[in-house]
Amino acid sequence: MPESQNIEWKESWRDEYLKWICGFANAKGGKIIIGKNDKGEIVGIANSKRLMDDIPNKIQTQLGIICDIDLVEAENMHYIEIDVKPYDVPISYQGKYHYRSGSTKQVLKGNALNEFLLKKAGKTWDDIIEPRAKLSDIDTTAIEAFKNGAVISKRLSFIKEEKDLERILNNLLLMQEGKLKRSAVVLFGKNPCRFFINAFVKIGRFGDTDDDLRYQEVIEGNAYQLADQTLDLLDKKFLVSPISYKGLQRIEKWEYPYEAIREVILNAIVHRDYMGAPIQISVYDDRLMVWNEGSLPDDLTIEDLKKKHSSRPHNPILASAFFKGGLIESWGRGTIKIINECKKAGLPEPLIENQSGGISVTLFKTKKTKTELDKQNLNERQFKAIEFVKENGRITNKDYQRINNISREMATIDLRKLVELDILVSSGTKGAGSYYSIK
């Protein structure tokens, strides 16, 4: 039996291993084996009978739980197996809550501890009553917007004629015993930041590096309106809308697929940790990144997000209201939609990462990003030429020779490969007037 995230080998017993038992009980359970070294080899224990009395008593007295403890004989030696079952209630050791995560043990503090205790109580953050909030804190225009969306999506068609605010909130599970829940304030509050200081979106426009912040904006509002307000500000101030004409009709397009950005923002609003940092949108020359604090469920990976997966929102009551209001789907297809929208637009697959205690989604404006170009096995001369084109709009064969100090023949070979790879396009002319530009 190899050591893993659910198994620990210890050569001898120490009372500090009660922390590990506590960690297993708070997570998915596991085994501690006393009498094996780090390689899993049996080294045996001399005082097995005394330990078989002491260990169960210490576990029960200091942790308040019961574990299956077996004395095993092998290779003429004894070792002890402590089988720890997962507990539905939180278990503490000397006032601290330990938790087994992967192959390490951590002491839960702050937001992590709050989330853990809520989960053990069968609650989520958005299901808790907010004692400071009153019905007068609810924005009726947001409620009307929700009603319109619910009718259009045909998910709550009957709500169109409903005028009783309290009944609407009760039916959406946003109230309990006549009091508003946190979810009601976040979804429809006039000023959610008055209750939860970081319930806003921050947008920054950067240059080439994260240190080069050119300007930034903060968007405050309730969750049901936040996505539209954010998209509107992105369009007006942070993104360039390419313009084309169809006859006399002026056509403006988004730099990134509109539906992809909208879905990323909606996902961030639904899944974020509202006790943590605000949602942060970073806009660069060639990419857009949305980050929100929070983590995936233990058994869900980044790769799982790229295929059909179960829907387990961090804030299920918020997610339910967004679904009923026609804003999102409820089948775990948000990330798939983001990926598909980018592919339809001919853009690279978005990059989804665990980053700085949260989840980030990066959309790329073009396939000519450094990440994508690295896959093409280009040489340094070709990278230098692409940067030249980005700065100057075009490059000639003479320019290529000059910046790389190479012959015309070598420049022609390099440029031809860039055209074949669909990175550059030739002007189609010959002689002194010919040039290459980004396709």
ABEGO torsion letter per residue (X at the ends): XBBBAABBBBABBBAAAAAAAAAAAABAEEBBBBGBBAAGBBAEBAAAAAAAAAAAAAAAAAAGBBBBBBBBBBGGBBBBBBBBBBBABBBBBGGBBBBBBEABBBBBBEAAAAAAAAAAAGBBAAABBBAABBAAABBAAAAAAAAAAAAAAGABAAAAABABAAAAAAAAGABBGGBBBAAAAAAABABAAAABAABBBBBBBBBABAABBABBBBBBEBAAAAAAAAAAAAAAAABBBBBBBBEABBBBBBABBAAAAAAAAAAAAAABBAABBBBBBBBBAABBBBBBBEBBBAABBAAAAABBBBBBBABAAAAAAAAAAGABBAAGAAAAAAAAAAAAAGBBBBBBBBBGGBBBBBBBABAABAAAAAAAGBBAAAAAAAAAAAAAGBBBAAAAAAAAGBBAAAAAAAAAAAAAAGABBBAGBBEAABBBBBX
